[in-house]
Amino acid sequence: MDNKALYNISYGLFVLGSKGQGKINACITNTCMQVASDPVRIAISVLNQNYTCDLIKESGVFSLSVLDKTAGFDLFKHFGYQSGRNVDKFADFAYKTDVNGCPCLVEHTCSILSCKVLSKTDLGTHTLFVAEVVDAELTGRGAPVTYADYQSSIKPKVKVEESRKIIGWKCKICGYEYMNPELPADYTCPLCGHPAEDFEPIYESA
């Protein structure tokens, strides 16, 4: 199966924030949809390995900062390429808290949603949360960024060094190494669950 076919499904991109264990944290997610209107309810899907997922399960609340097209790769790298278990993502990052005490971005957003979890379903690699939107705020007039935007114009292209032989692939999220020259297009990291697109080549020593 060619997972790149799934890139054509239209998604937004969000910074998902929550609190718990005396901490706040956030991660990148691209899965959110409105599922009811009165009251307003949304559904999100979060990777079970993410620290933010643990905090949502504990606190039952989360925020969604809807990113706009001013968001650059550094923002995605900051919230998506490191774990809140190892680093305080908000130590030197501007944020505010919503009505539930969850962190929200103050820049590069067009709206913010504050949500209370109503149900959760374990999907294996992810947990599906259905939540009521208890507050919402327009924060800017910019257009929301999409997953297609990220793939085509935000995420850096991998530069292949033709003069050096690839001997394996390393997950940029958790560091897991897949020692085979060919990485299957539908491969997912056995440690953190991230897809093949988040692996970088390991080259033979010069």
Secondary structure as GFF3:
##gff-version 3
##sequence-region A 1 206
A	DSSP	three_ten_helix	3	8	.	.	.	ID=ss1
A	DSSP	beta_strand	14	20	.	.	.	ID=ss2
A	DSSP	beta_strand	23	29	.	.	.	ID=ss3
A	DSSP	beta_strand	32	37	.	.	.	ID=ss4
A	DSSP	beta_strand	40	47	.	.	.	ID=ss5
A	DSSP	alpha_helix	51	59	.	.	.	ID=ss6
A	DSSP	beta_strand	61	67	.	.	.	ID=ss7
A	DSSP	alpha_helix	73	80	.	.	.	ID=ss8
A	DSSP	beta_strand	95	97	.	.	.	ID=ss9
A	DSSP	beta_strand	103	105	.	.	.	ID=ss10
A	DSSP	beta_strand	109	122	.	.	.	ID=ss11
A	DSSP	beta_strand	126	138	.	.	.	ID=ss12
A	DSSP	alpha_helix	147	149	.	.	.	ID=ss13
A	DSSP	pi_helix	150	154	.	.	.	ID=ss14
A	DSSP	beta_strand	166	171	.	.	.	ID=ss15
A	DSSP	beta_strand	177	178	.	.	.	ID=ss16
A	DSSP	three_ten_helix	196	198	.	.	.	ID=ss17
A	DSSP	beta_strand	199	203	.	.	.	ID=ss18
###
